[in-house]
């Protein structure tokens, strides 16, 4: 006759093993998918008081298996997200920049200029009459798509470009945090 507590314990161990195997398989599959193709990220900063100059840097993660050969900034298929049309666009050596509706296309002229895994490239940019606050308020304006070669060369990797605060904003935050620390220290003394 089987002891009921032994039976329950055995079933719990079996269930835990199945859950662990399932978790490992799911994690392995997710990591496999993430390790394929380009894994893009980007940052944007702004300067000026109108017209505004926007500077972009794009990166390909160290775990990527494909380079980045093009980026369609502030766009996903069929949708353009900038709050207005940029007046001009620029790109680093070996890349071209094209304003297309309310978005910008950046394309490497050859594979030798691609952004490879673990590297970043700056020098991308555009000028526009819309302000940084208007850009931040525009829904999905940071959403972009990177491709391993030219535009539409693969399924693309959709990512969001993060805003880097202006130096003046960072200075204000540091000063404010310092003042709070001093105030807290004086209160303790």
C-alpha positions as a printed Julia matrix, in Angstrom:
189×3 Matrix{Float64}:
  0.0    0.0     0.0
  1.35   3.41   -0.99
  1.64   6.05    1.69
 -0.52   9.08    0.71
  2.07  11.68    1.78
  4.79   9.84   -0.19
  2.52   9.78   -3.26
  1.78  13.53   -2.99
  5.47  14.34   -2.5
  6.39  12.27   -5.58
  3.75  13.99   -7.69
  4.95  17.44   -6.52
  8.54  16.59   -7.45
  7.41  15.42  -10.9
  5.37  18.59  -11.42
  8.32  20.76  -10.31
 10.65  18.95  -12.74
  8.19  19.47  -15.61
  7.85  23.16  -14.74
 11.65  23.55  -14.6
 12.13  21.81  -17.96
  9.36  23.95  -19.49
 10.93  27.14  -18.12
 14.37  26.17  -19.44
 12.96  25.36  -22.88
 11.04  28.65  -23.0
 14.06  30.66  -21.85
 16.31  28.9   -24.34
 13.88  29.61  -27.15
 13.58  33.26  -26.15
 17.36  33.66  -25.97
 17.72  31.98  -29.34
 15.24  34.4   -30.88
 16.91  37.4   -29.21
 20.35  36.34  -30.44
 19.26  36.38  -34.06
 19.73  39.37  -36.32
 20.37  42.92  -35.39
 19.53  44.1   -31.87
 19.35  47.86  -32.25
 19.1   50.66  -29.74
 19.48  54.4   -30.06
 19.64  57.73  -28.28
 18.62  61.23  -29.3
 19.58  64.63  -27.93
 18.63  68.11  -29.04
 20.04  71.6   -29.12
 18.97  75.01  -30.32
 15.96  77.19  -29.74
 14.31  76.86  -33.14
 15.12  75.52  -35.55
 16.15  72.58  -33.41
 19.05  70.25  -34.16
 18.56  66.61  -33.18
 21.54  64.24  -32.88
 21.18  60.46  -32.94
 23.44  57.54  -32.06
 22.58  53.97  -33.02
 24.02  50.78  -31.5
 23.94  47.06  -32.22
 24.06  44.87  -29.09
 27.01  42.59  -28.44
 24.72  39.54  -28.76
 23.51  40.46  -32.24
 24.25  38.07  -35.09
 23.7   40.64  -37.86
 24.96  44.18  -38.34
 22.77  47.24  -38.78
 22.84  48.47  -42.36
 19.86  50.82  -42.24
 17.51  52.51  -39.78
 14.13  54.04  -40.53
 13.78  56.5   -37.66
 10.37  57.41  -36.19
  8.53  54.97  -38.43
  6.96  51.53  -38.56
  5.36  50.15  -41.73
  2.66  52.55  -42.84
  3.05  55.04  -39.97
  5.19  58.18  -39.62
  5.58  59.45  -36.07
  7.49  62.76  -36.0
  5.26  65.76  -35.14
  6.31  67.45  -38.4
  8.56  66.97  -41.41
 12.27  67.64  -40.71
 13.82  70.45  -42.77
 17.04  68.48  -43.39
 18.88  65.32  -42.33
 22.52  64.27  -42.09
 24.46  61.05  -41.63
 28.05  60.02  -40.83
 30.53  59.06  -43.54
 29.36  56.05  -45.52
 25.68  56.61  -44.72
 22.94  58.59  -46.44
 20.03  60.41  -44.82
 16.66  60.97  -46.49
 13.69  62.83  -45.03
 10.57  60.83  -45.86
  7.27  62.36  -44.69
  7.47  62.65  -40.9
 10.43  60.26  -40.56
 14.08  59.88  -41.6
 15.76  57.0   -43.43
 19.44  56.28  -42.72
 21.17  53.76  -45.03
 24.8   52.57  -45.17
 26.36  52.83  -48.64
 28.1   49.46  -48.24
 28.49  46.69  -45.68
 31.86  48.13  -44.64
 29.98  51.02  -42.98
 27.43  48.84  -41.14
 27.15  49.06  -37.36
 28.51  45.73  -36.16
 27.61  43.8   -33.01
 28.83  45.53  -29.86
 29.41  48.89  -31.57
 27.73  52.29  -31.83
 27.79  55.01  -34.46
 26.98  58.67  -33.94
 26.7   61.5   -36.44
 23.1   60.88  -37.48
 20.82  63.86  -37.2
 18.13  66.14  -38.51
 16.92  69.71  -38.15
 13.29  70.53  -37.51
 11.0   73.35  -36.45
  9.25  71.23  -33.79
 10.58  71.49  -30.24
 11.9   68.68  -28.03
  8.72  68.91  -25.95
  6.58  68.52  -29.09
  8.72  65.53  -30.11
  8.32  63.96  -26.67
  4.54  64.51  -26.79
  4.15  62.91  -30.24
  2.86  59.35  -29.75
  5.4   56.66  -30.76
  7.9   59.24  -32.05
 10.81  57.18  -30.7
  9.75  53.98  -32.48
 12.12  52.97  -35.28
 13.1   49.93  -37.35
 16.64  48.65  -38.05
 17.57  46.3   -40.89
 20.69  44.17  -41.4
 21.38  45.67  -44.83
 19.26  48.11  -46.86
 15.69  48.99  -45.99
 13.41  45.93  -46.07
 16.4   43.56  -46.39
 14.93  41.42  -43.59
 11.97  41.52  -41.18
 13.55  44.43  -39.31
 14.04  44.99  -35.61
 11.68  47.5   -34.01
 13.16  49.52  -31.14
 12.68  52.79  -29.28
 15.2   55.63  -29.36
 15.82  56.97  -25.84
 16.04  60.7   -25.15
 19.25  61.94  -23.55
 18.5   64.94  -21.33
 20.06  68.27  -22.26
 23.19  69.17  -20.24
 21.29  72.04  -18.58
 18.59  69.61  -17.4
 21.2   67.2   -16.04
 22.89  70.1   -14.2
 19.59  71.14  -12.64
 18.91  67.58  -11.51
 22.38  67.27   -9.96
 22.02  70.63   -8.19
 18.59  69.68   -6.88
 19.79  66.31   -5.62
 22.79  67.95   -3.94
 20.55  70.5    -2.23
 18.26  67.73   -0.95
 21.26  65.81    0.41
 22.57  68.9     2.2
 19.13  69.65    3.63
 18.77  66.07    4.88
 22.26  66.12    6.39
 21.6   69.39    8.26
 18.35  68.02    9.57
 20.17  64.97   10.99
 22.78  67.11   12.79
